[in-house]
């Protein structure tokens, strides 16, 4: 309905609805999403300010920021879990972006058997993270696992893999990289196929080699897409839980060797029923995620 079609006798609320129709149509979905976000977040904030434990319905007292002081002073579980979260996210993100870029560049130009290669690369995305974790748990079993059998063929002694305190976290990083690098490949490949060929042809005419064309032409043009891939994969890597829990179980292992903030908060809630402390950990974790999203989004705007 256009403004010309609205006569002066049209009710005011009809004219207002016509002027704001895009918000009116979107408001039910926006309200539904807001409720799904605001209520759990508000409830978690409330629990973080209480001494809730045993049961969320049990009597609880308001303790203010005492839980935050307790968590932030915990050098045995919280800060090691925070460091593992940062370490896990940084390593898998760097490897997945670099490896994903290399694979995307290989798939950028048509070649024989391209379709089958793309299907093979995307296969890890088909399975759920829990199924992937269980599969690799069997492969890395120190006694009957295929991994030790294969390295034994070349004379390498058996490795503890997921069973070792020093090898468990790198092994779970490898599992995450194996499963989620294809997603980065998809994002970067979509960005590469949208680039114009003219800058590449101009650089080729000027005598630039392959590395120079990538460094000075392809990468700057692709940078907004790279930031998108880093944003999506980085936030997802920060929240990784299912692979870690499927491979190591409660507490991230007997010595908490792969315990990240997600695993730590889950254990506090469902193993020890300390809902006040676990909510505090989740709020701190939420602030870390929001801060990371803000920093990456700001970087994307600068690169655009």
C-alpha positions in Angstrom: 0.0 0.0 0.0 1.6 3.3 -1.1 1.2 6.7 0.4 -0.8 7.9 -2.6 -3.3 5.1 -1.9 -3.9 6.2 1.7 -6.5 8.9 1.8 -6.7 11.5 4.5 -9.7 9.6 5.9 -7.6 6.5 6.6 -7.2 5.8 10.4 -4.0 6.9 11.9 -3.1 3.5 13.2 -3.3 2.1 9.6 -1.0 4.8 8.3 1.4 4.1 11.2 1.3 0.3 10.5 2.0 0.9 6.8 5.0 3.1 7.6 6.5 0.5 10.0 5.3 -2.7 8.3 8.8 -4.2 8.0 9.2 -4.1 11.8 5.7 -5.3 12.4 6.2 -8.4 10.2 9.6 -9.2 11.8 8.6 -8.4 15.4 7.1 -11.9 16.3 10.2 -13.7 15.3 12.4 -11.1 17.0 10.4 -11.3 20.2 10.6 -15.1 20.1 14.4 -15.1 19.7 14.7 -12.4 22.4 12.8 -14.5 24.9 15.0 -17.5 24.1 18.1 -15.5 24.8 17.0 -13.1 27.6 15.3 -15.6 29.9 18.2 -18.1 30.1 20.8 -15.3 30.3 18.8 -13.5 33.0 18.3 -16.7 35.0 22.0 -17.6 34.8 22.9 -14.1 36.0 20.5 -14.5 38.9 22.0 -17.9 39.9 25.5 -16.5 39.7 24.6 -14.0 42.4 23.3 -16.7 44.8 24.7 -19.8 46.6 22.5 -22.2 44.7 23.6 -25.8 45.0 22.0 -29.2 45.2 18.9 -28.2 43.4 17.8 -25.1 41.6 14.5 -25.2 43.6 16.3 -25.4 46.9 16.4 -22.4 49.2 19.2 -20.0 48.1 20.7 -16.8 49.5 21.9 -13.8 47.6 25.7 -13.5 47.9 26.4 -10.7 45.4 29.7 -11.0 43.7 31.2 -13.5 46.1 31.0 -16.3 43.5 32.9 -14.1 41.0 35.6 -13.5 43.6 35.8 -17.2 44.4 36.0 -18.2 40.7 38.6 -15.6 39.7 40.8 -16.6 42.6 40.7 -20.3 41.7 44.1 -21.1 40.3 43.6 -24.9 40.4 40.7 -25.3 38.0 39.3 -22.1 36.6 42.5 -20.4 35.3 44.0 -23.6 33.9 40.6 -24.3 32.1 40.7 -20.7 30.8 44.2 -21.2 29.4 43.3 -24.5 27.8 40.2 -22.8 26.2 42.4 -20.0 24.8 45.1 -22.5 23.7 42.7 -24.9 22.1 40.9 -22.1 20.2 44.0 -20.3 19.0 45.7 -23.5 17.7 42.7 -25.0 15.9 41.7 -21.6 14.5 45.2 -20.9 13.0 45.6 -24.3 11.6 42.1 -24.5 10.2 42.4 -21.1 8.5 45.8 -21.8 7.0 45.0 -25.3 5.9 41.5 -24.2 4.7 43.1 -21.5 2.6 45.6 -23.9 1.0 42.8 -26.4 0.2 40.5 -23.7 -1.1 43.2 -22.3 -3.4 43.8 -25.9 -4.8 40.1 -26.3 -5.5 39.7 -22.7 -6.9 40.5 -23.7 -10.5 38.7 -26.5 -12.3 40.5 -29.8 -12.6 39.7 -33.4 -13.5 38.0 -35.2 -10.7 37.2 -31.9 -8.9 33.7 -33.0 -7.9 34.9 -36.2 -6.2 37.7 -34.4 -4.3 35.2 -31.8 -3.0 32.9 -34.6 -1.8 35.8 -36.4 0.0 36.9 -33.1 1.7 33.4 -32.4 3.0 32.9 -35.9 4.4 34.0 -35.0 8.0 31.1 -32.5 8.2 28.5 -35.2 7.7 29.0 -36.9 11.1 28.0 -35.3 14.4 30.9 -34.2 16.8 30.0 -36.9 19.3 30.2 -39.6 16.7 33.5 -38.2 15.4 34.8 -38.1 19.0 33.9 -41.7 19.6 35.4 -42.8 16.3 38.7 -41.1 17.0 38.7 -42.4 20.5 38.7 -46.0 19.1 41.4 -45.0 16.5 43.7 -43.5 19.3 43.1 -46.3 21.8 46.6 -47.1 23.1 46.1 -50.8 23.1 43.9 -51.7 20.0 43.8 -48.4 18.2 44.6 -48.1 14.5 46.9 -45.1 15.1 49.5 -47.1 17.1 49.3 -50.0 14.6 50.1 -47.7 11.7 53.1 -45.9 13.4 54.3 -49.3 14.5 54.8 -50.3 10.9 57.5 -47.6 10.6 59.2 -48.4 13.9 57.6 -45.7 16.1 56.7 -46.9 19.6 53.1 -46.8 20.7 51.9 -43.4 21.9 49.4 -42.6 24.7 47.4 -40.2 22.5 44.2 -39.4 24.4 45.5 -41.3 27.5 48.5 -39.1 28.1 48.5 -35.9 30.1 50.7 -34.1 27.6 49.3 -35.6 24.4 45.5 -35.5 25.1 44.9 -31.8 24.3 47.0 -31.8 21.1 45.1 -35.0 20.0 41.7 -33.4 20.6 43.0 -30.4 18.6 43.8 -32.7 15.7 40.3 -34.2 15.9 38.7 -30.7 15.8 40.9 -29.7 12.9 40.0 -32.8 11.0 36.3 -32.2 11.3 36.0 -28.5 10.9 38.6 -27.5 8.4 36.1 -28.4 5.5 33.8 -25.7 6.8 36.6 -23.1 6.5 37.3 -24.4 3.0 33.7 -23.9 2.0 33.6 -20.3 3.2 37.0 -19.4 1.6 36.1 -21.2 -1.6 32.9 -19.2 -1.9 34.9 -16.0 -1.4 37.5 -17.0 -4.0 34.8 -17.9 -6.6 33.3 -14.4 -6.2 36.5 -12.6 -7.0 37.0 -10.9 -10.3 39.7 -12.3 -12.7 40.8 -8.9 -13.8 43.2 -8.1 -10.9 44.8 -11.6 -11.3 45.2 -11.1 -15.1 46.7 -7.6 -14.6 49.2 -8.9 -12.0 50.1 -11.7 -14.3 50.8 -9.3 -17.2 53.0 -7.3 -14.9 55.1 -10.4 -14.3 54.0 -11.2 -10.7 54.6 -14.9 -9.7 52.0 -17.1 -7.9 53.1 -16.0 -4.4 53.1 -12.3 -5.3 49.6 -12.6 -6.8 48.3 -14.3 -3.7 50.1 -11.9 -1.3 49.3 -8.6 -3.0 46.1 -9.4 -4.9 44.1 -12.4 -3.8 44.6 -12.1 0.0 43.7 -8.4 0.3 40.5 -9.0 -1.8 39.6 -12.1 0.2 40.3 -10.6 3.6 36.6 -9.8 4.5 35.8 -13.4 3.8 38.7 -14.6 5.9 37.5 -12.5 8.8 34.0 -14.1 8.4 35.6 -17.5 8.5 37.7 -16.6 11.6 34.6 -15.1 13.3 32.4 -18.1 12.7 35.0 -20.8 13.4 36.6 -18.9 16.3 33.4 -18.5 18.3 32.5 -22.1 17.6 35.9 -23.3 18.7 35.6 -21.4 21.9 32.4 -23.2 22.7 33.7 -26.7 21.9 32.3 -29.3 24.3 31.0 -32.4 22.6 34.3 -33.6 21.1 36.1 -33.1 24.4 33.5 -34.8 26.5 33.1 -37.7 24.0 36.8 -38.4 24.0 37.8 -37.7 27.7 34.5 -37.8 29.7 33.9 -36.0 33.0 36.3 -33.3 34.0 38.2 -33.5 30.8 40.1 -36.6 31.9 41.4 -37.9 35.2 43.9 -35.0 35.5 41.6 -32.4 33.8 44.0 -32.5 30.8 41.4 -31.3 28.3 39.1 -29.4 30.7 38.1 -26.2 29.1 35.6 -23.6 30.5 32.7 -25.4 28.9 33.7 -28.8 30.3 34.4 -27.2 33.7 31.0 -25.4 33.9 29.2 -28.6 32.9 31.0 -30.6 35.6 30.1 -28.0 38.2 26.4 -28.1 37.2 25.8 -31.8 36.6 28.5 -33.6 38.6 28.6 -31.4 41.7 25.3 -29.5 41.5 27.0 -26.2 42.3 24.7 -24.1 40.2 25.8 -20.7 41.6 29.5 -21.3 40.9 28.8 -22.9 37.5 26.6 -20.0 36.5 29.4 -17.6 37.4 31.8 -19.5 35.2 29.3 -19.4 32.4 28.8 -15.6 32.7 32.5 -15.0 32.6 32.7 -17.3 29.6 29.9 -15.5 28.0 31.7 -12.2 28.4 34.8 -13.7 26.8 32.8 -14.8 23.8 31.1 -11.5 23.5 34.4 -9.7 23.7 35.9 -11.9 21.1 32.9 -11.4 18.8 33.2 -7.6 19.2 36.9 -7.6 18.4 36.5 -9.8 15.3 33.5 -7.8 14.1 35.4 -4.5 14.5 38.3 -6.1 12.6 36.0 -7.1 9.8 34.7 -3.6 9.4 38.2 -2.3 9.2 39.0 -4.9 6.5 35.8 -4.2 4.5 
